[in-house]
Amino acid sequence: MRLFFYAVKVVILKEAKLVTADGHALSLATEWIENPEGIFDKQDCERKAFLRLAEKLKKQYPRLPICILADGLYPYENAFQCCEQNGWKYIFVLQENSLKSVQEELTLTRCRNPKVRQG
């Protein structure tokens, strides 16, 4: 019996897409999430890649009105600051138990204004 061991390198990327009203999606920029071979001090991650991707987008498309749509990994201070500094709108999904004060404020807002929808 032979045993085979394979070294697998996982590569993940972040994509910035332009989505049209009729559903077409066009790639605007890509940022790779990749850790170096061997020993390293800090791991690359999606949050760091988001900030690098945002920098690319602002540099390549400085006048493009952008709305960031991101999952529950992104509602954190640096992502909010990045969007605000670039003048971008944003929609971040909140995980059920994250940012409780924000969720409480949204609940109060929905009570006051029935037109505000819950995701």
C-alpha positions in Angstrom: 0.0 0.0 0.0 1.3 3.5 -0.9 0.4 6.7 0.8 0.5 9.9 -1.1 0.6 13.3 0.4 -0.2 16.4 -1.6 0.6 19.9 -0.6 -2.5 22.0 -1.4 -2.2 25.7 -1.7 -5.5 27.4 -1.2 -5.9 30.7 -3.0 -8.9 32.9 -2.5 -9.7 36.2 -4.2 -12.0 39.2 -3.8 -13.8 40.5 -6.8 -15.3 43.9 -7.4 -18.2 43.6 -9.9 -20.2 46.2 -11.8 -23.8 44.8 -11.8 -26.1 46.2 -14.4 -29.9 46.6 -14.1 -30.5 43.6 -16.3 -28.2 41.4 -14.2 -25.0 41.4 -16.2 -21.9 41.4 -14.0 -18.5 42.8 -15.2 -15.3 42.4 -13.2 -13.7 45.8 -12.3 -10.8 44.6 -10.1 -9.5 41.5 -8.4 -7.4 41.1 -5.2 -5.8 37.9 -4.3 -5.7 36.5 -0.7 -2.6 34.4 -0.5 -0.2 33.6 2.2 3.5 33.2 1.5 5.2 29.8 1.5 6.9 28.8 4.7 6.8 30.6 8.0 5.2 34.0 8.2 4.1 36.4 11.0 0.7 37.5 9.9 -1.8 35.8 7.7 -3.5 37.5 4.8 -7.3 37.6 5.1 -10.5 38.8 3.4 -10.6 42.0 5.5 -7.1 43.0 4.5 -7.9 42.1 0.8 -11.0 44.3 1.0 -9.0 47.3 2.0 -6.4 46.7 -0.8 -9.3 46.2 -3.3 -10.9 49.4 -2.2 -7.7 51.3 -2.8 -7.4 49.8 -6.3 -11.0 50.7 -7.1 -10.6 54.3 -5.9 -7.4 54.7 -7.9 -8.7 53.1 -11.1 -12.3 54.5 -10.9 -12.1 57.7 -8.9 -15.4 59.2 -10.1 -17.5 55.9 -10.3 -20.4 56.0 -7.8 -19.9 52.8 -5.8 -22.2 50.9 -3.4 -20.4 48.1 -1.5 -22.6 45.0 -0.8 -20.8 42.7 1.6 -21.6 39.8 4.0 -21.4 39.6 7.8 -17.6 39.6 7.9 -17.4 43.3 6.9 -19.4 45.4 9.4 -16.3 46.6 11.3 -14.7 50.0 11.9 -12.1 49.9 9.1 -14.6 48.9 6.4 -17.1 51.6 7.5 -14.2 54.2 7.5 -13.0 53.0 4.1 -16.5 53.4 2.5 -17.1 56.8 4.3 -13.7 58.2 3.3 -14.2 57.2 -0.4 -17.7 58.6 -0.5 -19.2 55.2 -1.2 -22.6 53.9 -0.1 -22.6 50.5 1.5 -24.9 47.6 2.5 -23.4 45.2 5.1 -25.3 42.1 6.2 -25.4 41.9 10.0 -25.1 38.4 11.6 -27.7 37.8 14.1 -25.6 38.5 17.2 -23.2 41.1 15.9 -23.3 44.8 16.6 -26.2 44.6 19.0 -26.4 48.4 19.4 -26.8 48.8 15.6 -29.4 46.1 15.5 -31.4 47.8 18.3 -31.3 51.1 16.5 -32.5 49.5 13.3 -35.4 47.9 15.2 -36.4 51.3 16.6 -36.1 52.9 13.2 -38.3 50.2 11.7 -40.9 50.8 14.4 -40.9 54.5 13.7 -40.9 54.1 9.9 -42.7 51.0 8.5 -41.1 51.6 5.1 -37.7 50.6 6.4 -37.3 46.9 5.5 -35.7 44.1 7.3 -33.4 41.8 5.2 
